[in-house]
Amino acid sequence: MTASIESNDTVRTRFAPSPTGYMHIGGMRTALFNWLWARHNSGKFILRIDDTDRQRNLDEALGPILGAFRWLGLDWDEGPEIGGPHGPYFQSQRGELYQQALQKLLEAGKAYYCFDTPEQIQADRAEAEQEKKNYLNIRRSLDLSAGDIEERLARGDAHVVRFLVPRGETIAVDDAVRGHVEWDTGLISDPVICRGDGSPLYNFATVIDDADMQITHVIRAEEHLSNTPIQLLIYNALAQPQPQFVHLPYVAAPASKEKLSKRKLDKYRKNQQFRKMFEAADRVFPQIGLASSEGLDPVMVEYYERIGYLPAAVLNALARLGWSLDDKTEIMSLDEVVENFSLDRIVKSPAGLDPEKLVSFQTHWAGELPPEETLDRILPYLQKAGLIGEEISSDDRSYIEQVVAALGDRIKVFSDILDYASFFQSDDEFAYDEKAFKKRVQKEGAAELLAKFKEQLATVEPFEVDQLDKLMHDFVEAEGIKIGDIIHAVRVAVTGSPAGPGMFDCLHLLGRERCLARIDRALSSTH
């Protein structure tokens, strides 16, 4: 291992996920903060994979993590696929380094082989609990001679390697977010740092990796603060310089102080703010050939990519989870965040994921796109849903552009276009909103009015928005009715939905023949 950090002015941060098969939105926020601090200081961002589960298909499990980084445009300077001077960057390939460090600790008497059985340890814990004392290891194995230990190891006796915590000391850290924190080593049990099969445990391996990779700032979730004293003791035992620790507030569920967790999806479906996101997934994903949100949910970064958010919007939202420039600035590009990012603006309190704010970020950044790019991001949803073909003529593209323009800010995320599928379906294929059809078309007198309006619609010239608007208002006046008595029936008849673009935009977009055919279908369905 390298004995000193690269240089005082070279910031090196890292993100070290376990390959779980998905990228958690909270983990992505942690990764982003590491990336931002490295980029702000013209330093290096390292991606390291803690792949201790050797049974898992690594490529399959790692893919969504790397995919999330690529989608958001967050590059890494060292790590998978690109290598670097401190590799390998997979924990499973770094066993030799762990064994070297372990031998160093054993030879220095700072770690020891422990042969206590699980039953002995459980009895020790029960005794400490009965005496209302803090549990500490009895350290029976320290009484064994070198010969006894060698004999037991040769015999294959079950054992672990524990770190020998020095008693009667105070270990402290000056955390960039939490401030000065102290621990009494007299209250800390000797942690297991290596299993009997030679595999290292987290608190040991992460110190070896961070030291070897010359990490200057360990920026991670606050749940790791409790791991810090053990890690500090290991740094000291190996005579390694300590990095600056930065423990971030956890990401909370919407309108909650509870940590966002994939294990609580059923609960989130009942959350008023989160429920809409699940409903959108249930509605959209099957149309584009994906499983419902039970397989891809708002806790995962991939959800936001698949449902049609912009990377800029998600990055803006993630940057504001626990960090702010000031008390008023919300909209920030990634470049602006990099320029202004500082550790002293990170807060201690939980950072709540706010779906409504995320939509506001999406609305802003989508509004910055030229119409051509907006259309290019919408087209794949129509294609995957089978609403348009792979080959798009100039006339088809022009029609889709008109529909998108008419929808305006009704399209929040790009998959919202699927809520208006009737514009792209044949006149006998689109579905009616059953509740709206019954309320607007099947109510008493509605069919007669609709039939009369259809007759005038068949002859109006030109078939343009202004003339259609005038036609309906003249019709309302001539019939002595309220506009609501006819306009809602027409909308449901020609689009199948009670909501959408302006009514006269809808008629113009669909054209005379399609509108007449759709009204005929609606009228036939009232019998």
N, C-alpha and C positions, 0 to 999 in steps of 0.2 A: 504493500500500500504506500501511496505517496504520503510523505510526512507533513506536508504543509499545503495550505490553500494557495492556489495558483498565483494570485496577486491581490493586493488590497483594492485595486480599482477594476477588477474583473468580476462582475456579478455572475454567478452560476446558480440557476434554479433548476428544479426538476419536478416532474410529475411521475408518480410510480404506481400506476393502476394495476390491480389484479385483473386478468382477462376473464370477464364474467359473461361475455356475449352481448353486452350492451353498455352504453355510456350513460351514466346517471347525470342528470342535469346539475345536481349539486357538485359532483366530481368535476364536471366541465367548468363550473365556476372556479373551483380551486385551481384547475389547470390554467385557466385564463389568467388568474392573478399571478401565477408563477411566470407565465409567458409575458405578461405586461411589465412585470418588474425587470425581467431580463431585457426586454426590448427598450424600456425607458432608460436603462443604464448602458445600452449598447453591449449587453453581456450575452450569455449563452443559456439557451433553454434546452434541457435534456429530458428526453422521454425514456423512461426505464420501465420494464415490465416485470412485475413481481409474480411470476408464473410458478408458484409453489405447488399448484394442483397439477401433478404430472399426468393425471388420468384424463384431463380435459383436452379436446382437440384444440390446439393452440391457434391455428389459423382461423378456425371458425369463431373462436372466442375473442380473438384479437381484432378481427376485421371491423366490427362496429366501432371500436375505440379509435382506430386509425381513420376510419371513415368519417367520424365526427370531427376530428381535427382537420381533415381535408375540406370537408363541407364548410366549416367556419373559416377556413383560410389561415389556420394557426400552424405554422411550420415549426419543426424542431431542428436544432443544430447538431444533436447527437442522438442516436437511438436506433430503433428498428429500421431496416431498409437502407439506412445511410451510414451506419456505423459511427466511428469516432475513435479518438485516442484513449478512451477510458472503457472500452468494451471488454467483454461482451455486455450487452444491455438487457439481457434476460437473466433473471435471478437464478433460474435453473442451470445456467451455464457458468455460474461464478463460484461453484463449490470449492475450488482450490483456494480461492481467497478467504473464504470462511474458515476452512480448515487451518490455514496459516495463522489467522488471527486467534482461533480457538487454542491452538498449541501455545501461542505466545501467552495467553491468559493463564492456561493451565501451568505452564512452566514458571510463571511469575507468582503462582499461588493466588491468583485473582479469580479463578474459576475452579470448580471441582466436580468430580464424578459423584453423582448421588444415586445410591442404590435403594433408597426408601421405597417401600411398596405403596401403591395407592391406598391400601388399607391403613398403613401406618400414618400416612399424611392425613387421611380423613379423621383418624382418631386424634391426631394432634390438633386439628382444626376444632373438633368437637370439644376437646378439653379447654382450648383457649376461649371458645365461645361460652362454655360453662363458667369459666373464671372471669368472663367479661374482659378479656385481654385481647389486644391486637395479635392476630396470628403471625408468628415468625417461625421459620424453619428450625427444627431441632439440630440440624447439621450433624447427624450421627456419622455420616460418611467421612467427616473430617478426622475421625478417630482411627480410621483404617490406615494401615501402613501401606507403603508403596507396593510391597509384595502382595498384600491382600487385594489391592485394587487391580494389580496386573493379573492375578489369578482369577478374579471375578470377571474381568473383561475377557480373558481367554476362554472362560467357561461359558460366556454368552449370557451372563446374568442381565436381567432387565435394568436399565439405568438411563439417566439423562445427565446432561452437563448443566450445572447451575453457575450463575455469576455470584461471586462472594461479595455481598453488599457490605461495605465498611460501616460498622455501627458507630453511633455517637457523633455523626457529622451532619452538617446542613448542606444540602445541595440546592442551588438557586439558578434561576434563569431570568434574564431581562428580556421579556417577550415584547416584540414591537407593538402588539395589540393588547395583551393582557397585563403588561407592566412587569413589575418585580414579583416573582413567585418563588416560594421556598418550600422545601420538603425536609422532614426529619428522617434521616436514613435509619434511625432506630425503629421506624414504623414500617419499613419496607422489607418484604420477604425476598429471599434469594430467588431471582427469576430463572426459569429454564431458558437457556440460550441455544441449546442444541439437543435434539432427540437422540435416542440411542442408535438410530440408523445413520446418524451424521448430518441430517437435514437441519438447517438453522431455523430459529424462530424469528419473528418479525423484528423485535427490538434489537436483536443482535445483527441480523443481516442488513437492516436499513442503515445502521451506523457504519458498518464496513463499506457498504455501497456509497453512502454519502461522502465518507472520508476519501475513498479511492477516487471518486469522481469530482472531488474538490468542490463540493456544493457549499456555497457561501451563505445561502438563505434557504431555510426549510420552511416553506409556506404551505400550510396544510390545515385540515379541519380541526376545530377546537376539541373534538373527541380524543385527539392524540395528545392533548396536554398531559394527561395522566401517564403517558408513556415516556414523557420527557425526562423525568429524574433517572430512570434506568438508563436511558440513552446517554445522558450526560455522564453518568458514572462509567459507562463503557468507553466513551470518548476519552475520559481522563485516564482510565486504566491502560488504554492503548497509546497514550500520549499524542492524541490527535487534536487539532484545533477545533473548537466548537463553532458551528455555524450560527448565524442569527436566526432565532426561531420566531415564526409569525403564525399564530393560531387564529384562523378565521372563524367568524360566527357561522353557525350552521344555517343551511337553507331550510326555511320552514314551509309547511304546506300553506296554501292560500288561506288568508283570514284565520291563521292559527299560529301558535307558538310551538307547535309540535314539529319535530324534524321530519322533513320530506323523506318518505321511505317507500320503496317498491312493495313492501310487505303490507301496506295499508291501502291498496288500490280500491278495495270494496268500500272503504270508508270515504275515500276521495270522490267516488261516484255520487255520494250524497252531498258533497260540498257544493254549495250554490255556484261558486265561481269556477270550480274545476269541472262540474258536471257537464257544462257546455262543450268542454274540450273532449270529454269521453264520447258525448253524443255525436260530435263531429266525426270522430274516428269511426264510430259504429256505422255512420252514414256513408262516409267517404271511402274508407279502406276497402270494403268489399267491392266497390265499383271499379277500383283500380287494381284489383287482383291481390290484395293483401288480406291477411286475417284481420279480424276486428281488433279493437283497442285492448282486448284481453292479451294480445300478443305484442302490441306496440302501443305504449301509453305515454301520457304527458310527463312521466318521471324520466323518460328516456330522450336523449338528444335526437335520435332518429325520428321520433314522432314529429318533431317540428319541421324537419326536412321533408318528410313524406306528406305532411298535411298542407305544406305550401308556405311556410314562413321564409323570409329572407334571412341569410346569415347576419346581415347588418342589424336586423331587428333583435335577433336572439343575442348577439354580442352586446348590443346596447343594454338589453335587459340584464344579462349576466354581470356586466360591469357595474351595474347599479345595485347588485345584491350585496350589500355590506360595504359599499364604497360610494363616495360622492365627491364631486368637485367642489360644490358649494351647496347652499340651501335652496337653489332654484333651477340649476341646470339639469335637464333630463335627457335631451337629445344630444348624443355625442357619437361621432364616427370613431372607428377603431383607432385611427391615427391620432385623433384628439385625445382619446383616453390614454394612449401610449405616451403622448407628450406630457400629460398632466398627472399621470398615475403616481401616487406616493403612499407609503405604508401608514403614515400618520393620519390619513383620511379613512382608514378602515375602522369600522365601528365594532363594539363588543357584542351588541344585542343581536338576536337572531334576525336573519334577513328573509322576509316572506316573499315567496314567489307570487306575483300578482298577474293573473292572466289578462285582466283588463288593461293594465299598463303595457303588457307585452303587445297586445293588439294595437295600442296607440303608437308604440314604436314601429310596428309593422306598417301601420297606415302612413306614418311619416316617410319611412324609407321606401315603401312601394310608390309613394307619390313622387319620389325623386327619380324614378326610372323613366326612361323614354318609352312612349307607347309601344314601340317595336319590341323592346325587351319584356315589357309586361305581357304582351301577347305570346312571346316565345316561352314564357314561364307557365302560361295557362294552357297552351296547346297540348302538352303531354298528358294533362288530366283528361281532356276530351278524347284523346287518342286511346289512352289506357281504358277508359270507360266505354270505348266502342262507339262514341257519339260522332266521331269523324274518322276518316281514313288516315293512313300513314302519309299518303300523297295528298297535298293540299293545293288546290288550284288558286289562282289569283282572285277569282270571284269568291271562292269559299273563304279565303283569308280576309277579304274585304268585308264579307258578311260577319265573320267572327269579330273583327275589329269594331264594327258597328254595335254588335251586342255588348261587347265589353265596355265600350264608351257609354252606352245607355245605362248599363249597370252601375257605372261610376264607383263610388265608395261602398257600394253594397258588397263588392268583392274585397274582403278584408285579407284573407289568405287565398292563395291562387286556386286551391281546390274548391273554393266557394262557387266557382263557375258551375260545378256539378249540381248545385241547387236549382239551376235554371236550365236543366237538361231539355225541357220541352222546346226550346229554341232550336235544338239540333236534332230533334226526333221527328219522325213522320207524323202526319196529322192523325193517324189512327193508332199510333204507338205510345204517345205520351200519356202519363197517368194524371188523373184528377185527384186533387186533395179532397178526400171523401167528405170531410166535415164542411169544407168551404163550398163544395158542389151542392150539398144538401141545403145549406143556408142561403146560398146566393142564386142558384139556378133552379132548384126544385121548389122553392117557396112559391106560394100562390101568386099568380100573375106574372112571374118572372119570365116564363117561357114565351108568353105572348109578346111581351115587350122586346125580348131578345129576337124573336122572329121578325117583328116590325123593323127593328134597328138593322137587322141583316139585309133587308130589302134596300134600305137607303145606302148601306155600306157597299152594296153591289154596284151602285151607279155613281158614287161620289167621285168627282174629279177636281184636282189631281189627288191621288192617294198619298198625301203628304201630311205631316204632323199638324200643321196649322189648320188645314182644311178638315182633318178628322176631328180636331178639337171643336171647330165651329159646328160640324155636323152633329156632334153629340149634344152640344148646348142647345142647338136649334131643336133637336129631337126632344129634349127634356122640356123645353118651353112649349112645344106643340102638344105634347102628351099631358102636360100639367102635372108632372111628377118631379121628385127630387132626383138630383144626379146620382145619388147613392143607389137609387132603385134600379139603375141600368148599368152603371160603370163597373160595379163589382161583378155582376153577372157576365158582362163581356170579358172581363179580365180572366175569370175562372174558365170561361168557355174556350178562350183562345190560348191560354198558357197553362191551365190546370192548377194554377196557384193563386192564393188570395193576395200575394205581394210580389213586387218586382219592380222593374223600371216603370217610368211613366206610361200610362195606358196608351197614349197616342204614339209613343215611341214603339211600344209592343206591336200595335197594329201595323205601323209603317214597316218595321223590321220583318214581320212575317209576310207582309204583302197581301193583296186583296184575295187571291185565290185560296191561300192557306187559311186566312181568317174565315172566309165563307165556309170552307170545308170543316173547319173546327167547330164553328157555331152549329152547322148541321149535325155534327156528331153529338154535340152537347144536347141539342134539342131531341134527338132520337133517344138519348139516354134518360130523358125525363119521363118517358112513357112507361 
